[in-house]
Amino acid sequence: MSAPKTLYRCAECGHSTPKWLGRCPSCGKWNSMAEEIVRHTQGSNQPGRQAVEAISIRDIPFDSASRITTSIGELDRVLGGGLVEGAAVLVGGDPGIGKSTLMLQAAHNIAMKGIRVLYVTGEESLQQTRLRAHRLSAEAPELFVIAETDLALIHREVDRINPGVIIIDSIQTISDDAVEGSAGTISQVREVTASLVRLAKCSGIAVFLVGHVTKTGAIAGPRIIEHQVDTVLYFEGENSGAFRILRAIKNRFGSTNEIGVFEMRAEGLIEVANPSELFMGHRGRAMPGTAVVPCIEGTRPILVEVQALVGSSVYGTPQRAAMGIDRGRMAILAAVLERRAGLALADRDIFLNITGGLRITEPAADLALAVAIASALRDIPADPTAIFFGEVGLTGEIRAVASPEIRLTEGAKLGFKKCIMPRVNARKLTCEPGIETIGVETIDEALEAAWGRK
């Protein structure tokens, strides 16, 4: 083995340099270079490893990936139908958001199916974990717990117990003696993750890795760990609030558009089977500046209330702020409303909010956002029995969107009487939606229909 060498590696992109730099020359991030000790071994062959030969893809046995259901419907939905054997899943979220609670509940449910689960806690003692498990009623006999941070000892317990699922809580607390640096450093997190992913692939054991996030919201450690695993889940929500949203940003075995909604209670995380009722629960009498949009998250329709506040600007430059929606999109909609609908918004402050903490990215919400802004400016409520969806173009046209039937069915289910939507979608409906449809082609027509004039 040659003498160790010091490198400085970027925590964001993994670029390495022989000397420290204030800014990464590859990705441009400031203060992201961390010291790393690298030891080179002679030769490229690893001892004990057998040579392999490439084979035709047609000769590879075709077996559909078997899944382990966690009996938590919202988690299984985000995973793509359950946990795939041999998969590595990274779960990130703010401290106290409920990552450990969700993992312990999932571990209990899996263990109750007769599948042995090893829960590795690097942050709590065995007594603390038992107290939380007792509160959550997660005390399955096939659920084994170890309080350990040494990777070698964890591997030894895996060989002894032979579990079907391993949960590491958290990956930043685990260290490998063969790697320089303390637990949580870039080199340690990367190498420990690589070792656990290899274990999953070679043994067929499914592995959950719980990860901390930085103040910017990204999972702590090098971004390469997100490429090492099969699935990356983010737990979102306010710690002071009761509701949590689980979202997949990477999934090799399912869609990344699905979300899971939970409510945090004393007995743990409870699934929210009908998120539309959650996001519409506080909707009472008609108020200016509000509109309802049926969004599609994966295969699930969700009704969401959007809110707008428009006021006179007291500063030289009007303020524009948005929560749950892209701020640039809001600026475009304001410009279209002023230019194509004749609304005086140039000297007005505009604030937009998506209720319930949901984040909307699909353009189908454009029409509802435009109606909410116009309603707030006029201080007149839009039709409270109507829902709105459609993409707004720069010329003021209302463009068609996907899955109109699903959106209409969800609106009818929650008691809405009409829907203002793109005329192209209205003409091509393939079924009776149970709700009155009003097709519009321009933003002017949509605003007229929103106040009851067809």
Secondary structure, DSSP 8 states (H G I E B T S, - for coil): ----EEEEEETTT--EESS--SB-TTT--BS-EEEEEE---SSS--TT--------GGGS------EE--S-HHHHHHHTSSEETT-EEEEEE-TTSSHHHHHHHHHHHHHTTT--EEEEESSS-HHHHHHHHHHTT---TTEEEEE--BHHHHHHHHHHH--SEEEEE-GGG-B-TTSSS-TTSHHHHHHHHHHHHHHHHHH--EEEEEE-B-TTSSBSS-THHHHHSSEEEEEES-TTSSEEEEEEEEETTS-SS-EEEEEEETTEEEE-S-HHHHHHTT--S--TTEEEEEEEETTEEEEEEEEEEEEE-SSSS--EEEESS-HHHHHHHHHHHHHHS----TTEEEEEEEGGG----SGGGHHHHHHHHHHHHHT----TTEEE--EE-TTSBEE--S-HHHHHHHHHHTT--EEEEEHHHHHT--S--SSEEEEESBHHHHHHHHTT--
